[in-house]
Amino acid sequence: MEKLKSRDEASRKVKAIGLLSGGLDSTLAAAVVKRAGIEVIGLYVKNTFVTDRRREEHLRRAVDQLGIPLRVIDRSDEHLDVVRHPRYGYGSGMNPCVDCRIFILRTAKEVMEEERAQFVVTGEVLGQRPMSQHRRALLLIARESGLGDRLLRPLSANLLPETLPVREGWLDKDQLYSISGRSRAPQRALADALGVTDYPQPAGGCLLTEKVYS
């Protein structure tokens, strides 16, 4: 059934949901997919614990550069339940990073289905964050979110198992990247190549990582 469904999808214009934070990585991921001729709809899932009070300004600047629409969904109340009762535990503070990613991606899956899109795109980078971006965590998050191989991480895609967008030929491997680790140099170089010039410097993003919450 999945194969038949995929063939039917291939006959329509391909569409993706680009999960955005306003930062560089998610902007680049959306830009990579859009450059391949795929329609991208930006999505930001709000929660209570974001430290960057200019987040929505950064988001608007990102979508203006990308030339894509943006949907903003506030799931703050539901997110509190995730914080209180994380299945996969906390990080160094009260940050349940794995559970948060699963929660956000489940929301993205709902939007994907509403918009009749074929897959979801994120700016996650293999090895960048210790709790939620090592290989095993990335695979677990994809599975538990319900997206499975409909979750594409373009910046590290060539270091991870092949996903549906590649198998279906919507993107080629040479349009994707092998970025890993915590250095920002590869992303800055890619931003120059893609003409992404307006982005904030990396900063603290989640109050739950701060010691006052631990």
N, C-alpha and C positions, 0 to 999 in steps of 0.2 A: 504493500500500500504506500509506503514512504517513497519508493522509487517512482510509482505512478504519479504521486502528488508532486514530486520534484520536476518531472517532465512537464506537467501542466504549468507549474510555476515558471519554467524556462520560457514558455510562450508569452508570458506577460512581461511588462516592464518591471525590472527588479527594483525593490525598495528596501531600505534598511533604516533601523532606528539607531541613531548615534547618541549613546549615553554621554552627556557632557557635564563637566564640573566647572568650566570656565578657565581651566588650566591648560597648559601646553599639550600634554599627552593626549587628552581626549579630543582636543581640537585637531591635532595631527591625525589621529585615527579616523576622524570623520572626513578630513581632507583627502586622505589616501583613498578612501572608498568612493568619495565623490569624483575624484580624478579618474576613476575607472568607469565613469559613466553611470553610476548607480545613484538613484534618488535617495537623499538622506534627510530624515526628519530628526531634528535635535530633541533630546529629552533631558530634563533636569528634575530629579526627585528630591524635594526639599525635606530637611529634617531639622530638629531643634538644635543640634550640637555643632553646627558649622561655625567656625571662628571668623571666617573672612566675611565681614559685613558688606564688602563690595562685590560679593559673589555674583549677584544678578547683573551688575554692571559688566563684570568680566564675561558673563554668559552672552550678554547682548553684543558685546564687541566681537566675541568669537563667532556668533552666527552671522553677524554682519560681514565679517571676512569670508566666511564659508558660503554665504548666499543661500542659507537654508532656513526653514521655519523652525520655531522652538516651541515645544510644549513644556509647561511647568506643572508638576503635580506635587501637592503637599501631602505627604504621608507621615507627618510628625507624630500623630497619636499612635498609629500602628507601629511606628519605629520604636516608641518607648517600650512596647511589649518585647521587642527583640532585644533591647538593651537590658531589660530586667531578667530575661530568661533565655540567654543564648545557648543554643545546643552545642556549639563548638568552643565555648569558653571565651575568656577575655585575654587581651594582650597585656602590655606592661601596666595599663591602667584599667579603666572600666570600658575599654574599647573592644567590643565583640566584632572584630573586623570581618571575619569570615561570614558570620551570620548577617552582618550589615550588607555585604556584597550580595549574598543570596537574596535577601529581602529586596534590595534595589533592582536586581536583575529579574526577579519575579514580576515586579511592577513593569519593567521594560518589556517583558514577555506579553503582559496584558495589552500594553500599547501596541506592540508589534501585531498582535492579532486584531486589535481594533482598526489599525491603519492598513491591514492586509499587506504588511511587509513580510519579507522572507527571512530576515535575520537581524541580530542586534550587534552593534559595534561598540567596543570600549577601548580606552587608552591604557589598559593595564599592561605593565611591562614585567616580564619574567625576572624575578630576583630583586625587584625594586623595593618591595616592602616585606619585612621578615615574616609576618603572620599570614597575610592573604595573597601574596604573589610569588610564593615558591611553587614549583611544578605541581606537587600533589594538591595544594590548596586550589590552584587555578582549575585543575580538572574536577575537583570535588564541587567547587562553586558552579561550574558549568552544568554538572549533573544535577545538583540539588536545586538549582534555579528552574529546572525544567527546560532550559534552552538546549542543553547538549551541544551538538555540533552546529547549531544555529547561532552560536556565540562566537564572534570573530574578534580576535585581538590583533589588529594589523601590525602593530609595532614589534610584536614578538611571534607572529604567526608561523614563521619558518622554523621556529624552535619548538613548536607545539604540535600535537596531532592535527592532521588535516581536517578541515571543517567543510560543511556543506557548500558554502559559497565557492570554495576552490574546486571541489569535486564537480560541481555543476558548471564550472567555467565562467562564473560571474566575475571572478577575479583570478588572475594568474599568480603563481608564486613569485614571479619576478616583480610584481606590483606590491608585494608585501615585504616585511623586514624581519631582521634577526637581532633586534635590540634586547639587551639584558643588562641587569645590574643597576647600580645607583648613580652612575655618571649621567650628567645631563648633556654631555657633548654630542652624542649621536642625535638627540632630539633637536638640539639647536641647529645642527647641520641640516637635518631634514626640514626644519622650519624654513631655513634659507632656501632650500631647493624647491619647496612648495609655495614660497612667497607668503608664508605666515609670519607677519612682522609684529603684530600687536598682541602680546600675551604677558600676563603677570609673572613676576619671579616666584619661584617655589616658596611657599610659606606654610605655617601650621594650618591644618584644615579641620581638625576635629577636637572639640573640647574634651572628649572622653579620654584622650591620650594624656591629658594634663594631670599632674599629681593630686591636685585638689579633689579630683573625682575618684581617686584610687583608695 
